[in-house]
């Protein structure tokens, strides 16, 4: 990921749900946790390309680029993994139905959801010059979802 949330937002979610152990879509500049994975080689990263490792046994912080939301959900479902997934509140996104039923309720694997009201300075800019997550006030809300694929309560 080329952008990250400011640290106080991450710390708020850590205290609400569970302590996060690894930031799976980060760089050395944007990482929010000591342990992180990166798209490209970075000093100190645990893995290049988070999809090449198991996320089981960790409580994962997931702030992927929006186009990676479907593969993230697939990886979590196949591996029985948990974490906090941060996504833009884009009802027209092609991956929106992966999280919402036709009746407008969260699918069974979404155990919690919190809307984050956008405000100026919510993001720390990364290295990419062109990104939907830039400085200023985003024109969309963000959702912090708690997908859980490790228990028997999961329904699709």
GROMACS elastic network, one bead per residue, 0.5 to 0.9 nm:
[ bonds ]
;  ai    aj funct       b0    kb
    1     4     6  0.73247   500
    1    24     6  0.87438   500
    1    27     6  0.68501   500
    1    30     6  0.78126   500
    1    38     6  0.75045   500
    1    39     6  0.73674   500
    1    63     6  0.70660   500
    1    64     6  0.58368   500
    1    65     6  0.60879   500
    1   126     6  0.79642   500
    2    25     6  0.84021   500
    2    26     6  0.68786   500
    2    27     6  0.71226   500
    2    29     6  0.86180   500
    2    30     6  0.70009   500
    2    65     6  0.82744   500
    2   125     6  0.70788   500
    2   127     6  0.59258   500
    2   128     6  0.59293   500
    2   131     6  0.78867   500
    2   133     6  0.85092   500
    3    26     6  0.77786   500
    3    27     6  0.87751   500
    3    29     6  0.88606   500
    3    30     6  0.61732   500
    3    63     6  0.87605   500
    3   123     6  0.65660   500
    3   124     6  0.58030   500
    3   127     6  0.78174   500
    3   128     6  0.81305   500
    3   131     6  0.81748   500
    3   133     6  0.63863   500
    3   134     6  0.74860   500
    4     7     6  0.84640   500
    4    26     6  0.75885   500
    4    30     6  0.55282   500
    4    31     6  0.73130   500
    4    32     6  0.76007   500
    4    63     6  0.75006   500
    4   122     6  0.84789   500
    4   123     6  0.55445   500
    4   124     6  0.53127   500
    4   125     6  0.69111   500
    4   126     6  0.73793   500
    4   133     6  0.82307   500
    5     8     6  0.82306   500
    5     9     6  0.65097   500
    5    10     6  0.68589   500
    5    30     6  0.84586   500
    5    32     6  0.82037   500
    5    63     6  0.86699   500
    5   121     6  0.87644   500
    5   122     6  0.57540   500
    5   124     6  0.59746   500
    5   125     6  0.88693   500
    6     9     6  0.58491   500
    6    10     6  0.69677   500
    6    32     6  0.83160   500
    6   121     6  0.76497   500
    6   122     6  0.56764   500
    6   123     6  0.55810   500
    6   124     6  0.59396   500
    7    10     6  0.51653   500
    7    11     6  0.61668   500
    7    12     6  0.86589   500
    7    32     6  0.65867   500
    8    12     6  0.61486   500
    8    13     6  0.88740   500
    9    12     6  0.51642   500
    9    13     6  0.67097   500
    9    14     6  0.88482   500
    9   116     6  0.89219   500
    9   122     6  0.79482   500
   10    13     6  0.53415   500
   10    14     6  0.62871   500
   10    15     6  0.88934   500
   10    20     6  0.89379   500
   10    32     6  0.75968   500
   10    61     6  0.85936   500
   11    15     6  0.63526   500
   11    16     6  0.86941   500
   11    19     6  0.87006   500
   12    15     6  0.54258   500
   12    16     6  0.63790   500
   13    17     6  0.61692   500
   13    18     6  0.75952   500
   13    19     6  0.82657   500
   13    20     6  0.86533   500
   13    84     6  0.80428   500
   13   144     6  0.81799   500
   14    17     6  0.58966   500
   14    18     6  0.52857   500
   14    20     6  0.60230   500
   15    18     6  0.62368   500
   15    19     6  0.67351   500
   16    19     6  0.86300   500
   17    20     6  0.88618   500
   17    84     6  0.84180   500
   17   112     6  0.88330   500
   17   146     6  0.81305   500
   18    59     6  0.71807   500
   18    83     6  0.84744   500
   19    59     6  0.68671   500
   19    60     6  0.88788   500
   20    23     6  0.77613   500
   20    33     6  0.79318   500
   20    58     6  0.75061   500
   20    60     6  0.56118   500
   20    61     6  0.60015   500
   20    83     6  0.74624   500
   20    84     6  0.81620   500
   21    33     6  0.71444   500
   21    34     6  0.81846   500
   21    35     6  0.68306   500
   21    36     6  0.87332   500
   21    58     6  0.58432   500
   21    59     6  0.54610   500
   21    60     6  0.60392   500
   21    61     6  0.74774   500
   22    32     6  0.85786   500
   22    33     6  0.61753   500
   22    34     6  0.73399   500
   22    36     6  0.53092   500
   22    37     6  0.77507   500
   22    55     6  0.88671   500
   22    58     6  0.69600   500
   22    59     6  0.69694   500
   22    60     6  0.52906   500
   22    61     6  0.60554   500
   22    62     6  0.86969   500
   23    26     6  0.63197   500
   23    31     6  0.65269   500
   23    32     6  0.65218   500
   23    33     6  0.59070   500
   23    34     6  0.81287   500
   23    35     6  0.63292   500
   23    37     6  0.63962   500
   23    38     6  0.88103   500
   23    60     6  0.62402   500
   23    62     6  0.63758   500
   23    63     6  0.80751   500
   24    31     6  0.87872   500
   24    35     6  0.84254   500
   24    36     6  0.55131   500
   24    38     6  0.69238   500
   24    47     6  0.88808   500
   24    49     6  0.85236   500
   24    50     6  0.58488   500
   24    51     6  0.89401   500
   24    55     6  0.86904   500
   24    60     6  0.68315   500
   24    61     6  0.62415   500
   24    62     6  0.57245   500
   24    63     6  0.75895   500
   24    64     6  0.80182   500
   25    31     6  0.80515   500
   25    36     6  0.72908   500
   25    37     6  0.58809   500
   25    38     6  0.56906   500
   25    39     6  0.70999   500
   25    49     6  0.82946   500
   25    50     6  0.70676   500
   25    61     6  0.80885   500
   25    62     6  0.62844   500
   25    63     6  0.60051   500
   25    64     6  0.55720   500
   25    65     6  0.82754   500
   26    29     6  0.77743   500
   26    30     6  0.55726   500
   26    32     6  0.78545   500
   26    36     6  0.63484   500
   26    37     6  0.59944   500
   26    38     6  0.50719   500
   26    39     6  0.74392   500
   26    45     6  0.88404   500
   26    63     6  0.81032   500
   26    64     6  0.84431   500
   27    30     6  0.51565   500
   27    31     6  0.55271   500
   27    36     6  0.75425   500
   27    37     6  0.71844   500
   27    38     6  0.51749   500
   27    39     6  0.74843   500
   27    40     6  0.78547   500
   27    41     6  0.86000   500
   27    42     6  0.64871   500
   27    43     6  0.88233   500
   27    45     6  0.77903   500
   27   126     6  0.83979   500
   28    31     6  0.56671   500
   28    36     6  0.81910   500
   28    38     6  0.79184   500
   28    42     6  0.59463   500
   28    43     6  0.66601   500
   28    44     6  0.74804   500
   28    45     6  0.74512   500
   29    32     6  0.89893   500
   29   126     6  0.69237   500
   29   127     6  0.82657   500
   30   124     6  0.72460   500
   30   125     6  0.79508   500
   30   126     6  0.64018   500
   31    34     6  0.74511   500
   31    35     6  0.81482   500
   31    36     6  0.64043   500
   31    37     6  0.85449   500
   31    38     6  0.88784   500
   32    35     6  0.84903   500
   32    36     6  0.80144   500
   32    61     6  0.87543   500
   33    36     6  0.64766   500
   33    61     6  0.87365   500
   34    44     6  0.86365   500
   34    45     6  0.89530   500
   35    44     6  0.79431   500
   35    45     6  0.68733   500
   35    46     6  0.67200   500
   36    44     6  0.78342   500
   36    45     6  0.53139   500
   36    46     6  0.59454   500
   36    47     6  0.76571   500
   36    50     6  0.89128   500
   37    40     6  0.87187   500
   37    41     6  0.89392   500
   37    42     6  0.84971   500
   37    44     6  0.87698   500
   37    45     6  0.51182   500
   37    46     6  0.53858   500
   37    48     6  0.59794   500
   37    49     6  0.66949   500
   37    50     6  0.57178   500
   38    41     6  0.66365   500
   38    42     6  0.67121   500
   38    45     6  0.63381   500
   38    46     6  0.79955   500
   38    47     6  0.65397   500
   38    48     6  0.51343   500
   38    49     6  0.58893   500
   38    50     6  0.68684   500
   39    42     6  0.85402   500
   39    47     6  0.84162   500
   39    48     6  0.54054   500
   39    50     6  0.73751   500
   40    47     6  0.88783   500
   40    48     6  0.56215   500
   40    49     6  0.71476   500
   41    44     6  0.88395   500
   41    45     6  0.72546   500
   41    47     6  0.79782   500
   41    48     6  0.57917   500
   41    49     6  0.89246   500
   42    45     6  0.56319   500
   42    47     6  0.89781   500
   42    48     6  0.80146   500
   44    47     6  0.89472   500
   45    48     6  0.71576   500
   46    50     6  0.87997   500
   47    50     6  0.62387   500
   47    52     6  0.78236   500
   47    53     6  0.74928   500
   48    51     6  0.86659   500
   48    52     6  0.78381   500
   49    52     6  0.58807   500
   49    53     6  0.80036   500
   50    53     6  0.58648   500
   50    54     6  0.81634   500
   50    55     6  0.82927   500
   51    54     6  0.75933   500
   51    55     6  0.86768   500
   51    71     6  0.84260   500
   51    72     6  0.79980   500
   51    75     6  0.72209   500
   54    57     6  0.84936   500
   54    75     6  0.84875   500
   54    76     6  0.89437   500
   54    79     6  0.68046   500
   54    81     6  0.83534   500
   55    58     6  0.60493   500
   55    59     6  0.80561   500
   55    60     6  0.71383   500
   55    75     6  0.84436   500
   55    76     6  0.75183   500
   55    79     6  0.71564   500
   55    80     6  0.84362   500
   55    81     6  0.59410   500
   55    82     6  0.78858   500
   56    59     6  0.79832   500
   56    60     6  0.87732   500
   56    76     6  0.83614   500
   56    79     6  0.64376   500
   56    80     6  0.65439   500
   56    82     6  0.73078   500
   56   150     6  0.86374   500
   57    81     6  0.74835   500
   57    82     6  0.84097   500
   58    81     6  0.77809   500
   58    82     6  0.73510   500
   58    83     6  0.77918   500
   59    81     6  0.79743   500
   59    82     6  0.57390   500
   59    84     6  0.76947   500
   60    81     6  0.82343   500
   60    82     6  0.63911   500
   60    84     6  0.62125   500
   60    85     6  0.81958   500
   61    83     6  0.58071   500
   61    84     6  0.52187   500
   61    85     6  0.65294   500
   61    86     6  0.81585   500
   62    72     6  0.83180   500
   62    83     6  0.69999   500
   62    84     6  0.58918   500
   62    86     6  0.61902   500
   62    87     6  0.88798   500
   63    66     6  0.85012   500
   63    69     6  0.89707   500
   63    84     6  0.83086   500
   63    85     6  0.60398   500
   63    86     6  0.50426   500
   63    87     6  0.69203   500
   64    67     6  0.79054   500
   64    68     6  0.59932   500
   64    69     6  0.66751   500
   64    72     6  0.79200   500
   64    85     6  0.81042   500
   64    86     6  0.75868   500
   64    87     6  0.77899   500
   65    68     6  0.55973   500
   65    69     6  0.72508   500
   65    87     6  0.84151   500
   66    69     6  0.55284   500
   66    70     6  0.86647   500
   66    87     6  0.67687   500
   66    88     6  0.74025   500
   66    93     6  0.87430   500
   66    95     6  0.87332   500
   67    70     6  0.73161   500
   67    71     6  0.85052   500
   67    95     6  0.83635   500
   68    71     6  0.54672   500
   68    72     6  0.61140   500
   68    73     6  0.87519   500
   69    72     6  0.50751   500
   69    73     6  0.62559   500
   69    74     6  0.86517   500
   69    85     6  0.87069   500
   69    87     6  0.77736   500
   69    95     6  0.68674   500
   70    73     6  0.52371   500
   70    74     6  0.61910   500
   70    75     6  0.86259   500
   70    95     6  0.61636   500
   70    98     6  0.75665   500
   71    75     6  0.59864   500
   71    76     6  0.84991   500
   72    75     6  0.51403   500
   72    76     6  0.61808   500
   72    77     6  0.86015   500
   72    85     6  0.88160   500
   73    76     6  0.51127   500
   73    77     6  0.60825   500
   73    78     6  0.85704   500
   73    98     6  0.84382   500
   73   147     6  0.82146   500
   74    77     6  0.51205   500
   74    78     6  0.60682   500
   74    79     6  0.84588   500
   75    78     6  0.52637   500
   75    79     6  0.60166   500
   75    80     6  0.83289   500
   75    81     6  0.79366   500
   76    79     6  0.52235   500
   76    80     6  0.56955   500
   76    82     6  0.68529   500
   76    83     6  0.88374   500
   76   147     6  0.82383   500
   76   148     6  0.80760   500
   76   149     6  0.63900   500
   76   150     6  0.87283   500
   77    80     6  0.53361   500
   77    81     6  0.66670   500
   77    82     6  0.89907   500
   77   109     6  0.88227   500
   77   148     6  0.82712   500
   77   149     6  0.53571   500
   77   150     6  0.80981   500
   78    81     6  0.79421   500
   78   149     6  0.81927   500
   79   149     6  0.77966   500
   79   150     6  0.81328   500
   80   148     6  0.76388   500
   80   151     6  0.77991   500
   81   147     6  0.83116   500
   81   148     6  0.65623   500
   81   149     6  0.53924   500
   81   150     6  0.56724   500
   82   146     6  0.74125   500
   82   147     6  0.60257   500
   82   149     6  0.61376   500
   82   150     6  0.67023   500
   83   145     6  0.83247   500
   83   146     6  0.59673   500
   83   147     6  0.63258   500
   83   148     6  0.70846   500
   84   144     6  0.63559   500
   84   145     6  0.56166   500
   84   147     6  0.67492   500
   85   143     6  0.79589   500
   85   144     6  0.57199   500
   85   145     6  0.50735   500
   85   146     6  0.62818   500
   85   147     6  0.70762   500
   86   142     6  0.68299   500
   86   143     6  0.56341   500
   86   145     6  0.62272   500
   86   146     6  0.88512   500
   87    90     6  0.82854   500
   87   141     6  0.88217   500
   87   142     6  0.57248   500
   87   143     6  0.53512   500
   87   144     6  0.66752   500
   87   145     6  0.78181   500
   88    91     6  0.89348   500
   88   140     6  0.67328   500
   88   141     6  0.60889   500
   88   143     6  0.60890   500
   88   144     6  0.88996   500
   89    92     6  0.89877   500
   89    93     6  0.86764   500
   89    96     6  0.86218   500
   89   115     6  0.82951   500
   89   140     6  0.62831   500
   89   141     6  0.52353   500
   89   142     6  0.51676   500
   89   143     6  0.59794   500
   90    93     6  0.54094   500
   90    96     6  0.71407   500
   90   140     6  0.74219   500
   90   141     6  0.81406   500
   90   142     6  0.86183   500
   91    94     6  0.84516   500
   91    95     6  0.88247   500
   91    96     6  0.58751   500
   91    97     6  0.84858   500
   92    95     6  0.83933   500
   92    96     6  0.68172   500
   93    96     6  0.53228   500
   93    97     6  0.83022   500
   94    97     6  0.70963   500
   94    98     6  0.83716   500
   95    98     6  0.53477   500
   95    99     6  0.74251   500
   96    99     6  0.57080   500
   96   100     6  0.64979   500
   97   101     6  0.65416   500
   97   102     6  0.76768   500
   98   101     6  0.78210   500
   98   107     6  0.78445   500
   98   156     6  0.88501   500
   99   105     6  0.84784   500
   99   106     6  0.59148   500
   99   107     6  0.55172   500
   99   108     6  0.87552   500
   99   109     6  0.83341   500
   99   110     6  0.73441   500
   99   156     6  0.89863   500
  100   103     6  0.77767   500
  100   104     6  0.56874   500
  100   105     6  0.54766   500
  100   107     6  0.54388   500
  101   104     6  0.52652   500
  101   105     6  0.53849   500
  101   106     6  0.61766   500
  101   107     6  0.58491   500
  101   156     6  0.86558   500
  102   105     6  0.75507   500
  103   106     6  0.89237   500
  105   108     6  0.89513   500
  106   109     6  0.79282   500
  106   110     6  0.60485   500
  106   111     6  0.82689   500
  106   112     6  0.88829   500
  106   113     6  0.86835   500
  107   110     6  0.57772   500
  107   111     6  0.85475   500
  107   154     6  0.84699   500
  107   155     6  0.67249   500
  107   156     6  0.58929   500
  108   111     6  0.69157   500
  108   147     6  0.87143   500
  108   148     6  0.86989   500
  108   153     6  0.71614   500
  108   154     6  0.51918   500
  108   156     6  0.58642   500
  109   146     6  0.81484   500
  109   147     6  0.52928   500
  109   148     6  0.52617   500
  109   149     6  0.61472   500
  109   153     6  0.75474   500
  109   155     6  0.60426   500
  109   156     6  0.69985   500
  110   113     6  0.71829   500
  110   145     6  0.65080   500
  110   146     6  0.56136   500
  110   148     6  0.63771   500
  110   149     6  0.88337   500
  110   154     6  0.83737   500
  111   145     6  0.76744   500
  111   146     6  0.55699   500
  111   147     6  0.59854   500
  111   148     6  0.65018   500
  111   154     6  0.89548   500
  112   144     6  0.81762   500
  112   145     6  0.58264   500
  112   146     6  0.50089   500
  112   147     6  0.74440   500
  113   143     6  0.66242   500
  113   144     6  0.56436   500
  113   146     6  0.62289   500
  113   147     6  0.88620   500
  114   142     6  0.84143   500
  114   143     6  0.57016   500
  114   144     6  0.52017   500
  114   145     6  0.65683   500
  114   146     6  0.88297   500
  115   141     6  0.67852   500
  115   142     6  0.57884   500
  115   144     6  0.63490   500
  115   145     6  0.86869   500
  116   141     6  0.60595   500
  116   142     6  0.50415   500
  116   143     6  0.58915   500
  116   144     6  0.71252   500
  117   140     6  0.83817   500
  117   141     6  0.55588   500
  117   142     6  0.68095   500
  117   143     6  0.88694   500
  118   121     6  0.88575   500
  118   122     6  0.68645   500
  118   137     6  0.60639   500
  118   138     6  0.58704   500
  118   139     6  0.76253   500
  118   140     6  0.69233   500
  118   141     6  0.55934   500
  118   142     6  0.70670   500
  119   122     6  0.58196   500
  119   136     6  0.74321   500
  119   138     6  0.70749   500
  120   123     6  0.81131   500
  120   135     6  0.70657   500
  120   138     6  0.76830   500
  121   124     6  0.72145   500
  121   134     6  0.88605   500
  121   135     6  0.59826   500
  121   136     6  0.58636   500
  121   137     6  0.69992   500
  122   134     6  0.89589   500
  122   135     6  0.75402   500
  122   136     6  0.78378   500
  122   137     6  0.75390   500
  122   138     6  0.84569   500
  123   133     6  0.67571   500
  123   134     6  0.64888   500
  123   135     6  0.60556   500
  123   136     6  0.81350   500
  123   137     6  0.89595   500
  124   133     6  0.86665   500
  124   134     6  0.76376   500
  124   135     6  0.70889   500
  125   128     6  0.79299   500
  125   129     6  0.87626   500
  125   131     6  0.89384   500
  125   133     6  0.75192   500
  125   134     6  0.58823   500
  125   135     6  0.64602   500
  126   129     6  0.80025   500
  126   131     6  0.89846   500
  126   134     6  0.84930   500
  128   131     6  0.64795   500
  129   134     6  0.87533   500
  130   133     6  0.87047   500
  130   134     6  0.81881   500
  131   134     6  0.61558   500
  132   138     6  0.81637   500
  133   138     6  0.71729   500
  134   137     6  0.82728   500
  134   138     6  0.75302   500
  135   138     6  0.78844   500
  137   140     6  0.85891   500
  138   141     6  0.73182   500
  148   151     6  0.69837   500
  148   153     6  0.87571   500
  148   154     6  0.72618   500
  149   152     6  0.81753   500
  149   153     6  0.84745   500
  149   154     6  0.62551   500
  150   153     6  0.86331   500
  150   154     6  0.79361   500
  151   154     6  0.62867   500
  152   155     6  0.83956   500
